[in-house]
Amino acid sequence: MRLMPLFSIKAVLLFVVSFSCFCACPVRANVIQHYDVGVLALRGDDHAKAAWLPTLKWLESQIPNTTFDIHTYDFDQLDDAFRHNQLDFLLTSPGQATKIARQYPLNWLATQKTAYSSNATHSIASVVVVHDDSPYKTLRDIEHASVAAVSEKAFGGFLALRYELDKRGLFSRAFYKNITFTGPPTDKLLLDVLDKKLDVAIVPACTLESMAKEGLLKRHQLRVLDRKHPHDSVCAVTTALYPNWTLTKTERASNEIGKKVTQALLSLPEYSKAAAAAGNIGWTLPASSMRVDKVFQHLDMHPLQESWQQGLFKWLTKNQLITFAIVIFLVLLNVYHFWLEYHFNRSKKDLERTLFDLKEKNTMLEHAQRTMIVGELGSSIAHEINQPLSTIKNYSEGIQRRLDQGMTAEELAPFLGKIHQQVGVASDIVQRLRSLIKRTPSERVICDPAAFISESLELIEFDFQALKIGLKFTVEGTPIQGEFDYIGMQQVMLNVLRNAKEACLANLDWEQRPMVSVELLYGENDIVIRVEDNGVGLEACEKTVKEPFFTTKQDGLGLGLAICRDVIESHHGHLMIQPARPNGCEVTVVIPLKREQA
């Protein structure tokens, strides 16, 4: 009897524990599992939900105690959701699924089948659409058209077309930079083409046919460029067909639920409401993404492809010894570059200093040569100055006599004017001589070349007359004015005439009179000055004669023709020396002119 209370307590406890276990089992069995499914909404959020919610409801009906929540995204939002591990399943285009699968762990569960072509797992393509009355007939015509697509990441809406254009060698990178990417929905692109707000729209396959079926547009209003129907596709496309949309599982979902989802999808009837809403005829095993990989590789967009910078860094890391040698070489190369630059700058300064010294010395030599010319022309200069002085003397004596005879100032005024005129003549002669000795090389004046030739002849004429050497000056053609270094050209003429005079004096054959002729020829765009004598002729070849310091005179500097050549070359002209027939020498100066005013 004492054991009865203890037995009663044990029985009660056993009942409580058994009841608790009995109650707990159903509670655990009825726990609801929630899964997040990301869907790419190309035609907008509402269209995506209407298309795929029936499929998710089918999964819930086939897998007890589960719910599948749909989340619609554009391309960038879907990438962001993956980076933050917010999804259990992904339903998207083959292009984006392939790229994400190469960056994140994904399990491919199933690929939807469609009745659009004889290849049930392939219906993705790009379609280029224009207005029916558009002038664009083929893809080649759209280079300068206004083109738009949903996104540069859209495989069927852009990348498949870019691959096709690249294979054909059409268009440069500039064409792709001008494409406008509007973002979802794709419907707006076709409506903009319809309203002629846009020339060309790039959309996924069957978008045009679906919108026509839904009554959003009339099929005949729009036209597909380079239209084709691969695998007997009912939808007109521009590119080849690629695998359909695929459902994939992320690491966040277990393999067990992945297996159940795959089984449920594969058992979905072809003509169920879920299949009709999604526009497919059920699901099958995952299709190969090899063709999609090839597109990305061709466009250098594959996630597993290394850029050339990454490849170079990896190679340098692997070959550290070579990398170290390259770094040392580059450092030494830079040091050598700076060393060369330092020496180059120093040499440049030395050359500039040397050039300045040479110019100074050249100026001094020119001055010496001009002074020598003036010295040699002493008799001519004395004659030139003596003429006005003699005239002044005669008029002065005449005025003195007339004053003694009682002539008035008014009667003497004309004679005083004559004296004033002759003073001006003497002053001009002195001024010309001073200019000849102290000429400025850069001084240029607009004049007729006959002017400096005539003045040069006046300076040397008396000397020629005294030595009984004939001097003749002729002019041919229409006079041209040009820009000349006036005193420099005078120096050239005096040098050449002086050489001609000395050649005539050195000629021992006096059967004919020594003669120097000067000829000025006016051409279309140049002048030619020719000085010919009948003297002894050339004693060396032209090249030797024109070299500096070459001379046949005992007291000569050998700088005359060298200076003449420098003056002529400063006018962009050239100097020629050649024998004359039957004897003598001919010097020709050719100077191009900017034709000023005749």
Summary of the structure (lengths in Angstrom):
residues: 598
radius of gyration: 53.0
end to end distance: 156.9
largest distance: 198.2
contacts: 1795
relative contact order: 0.07
helix: 52%
strand: 17%
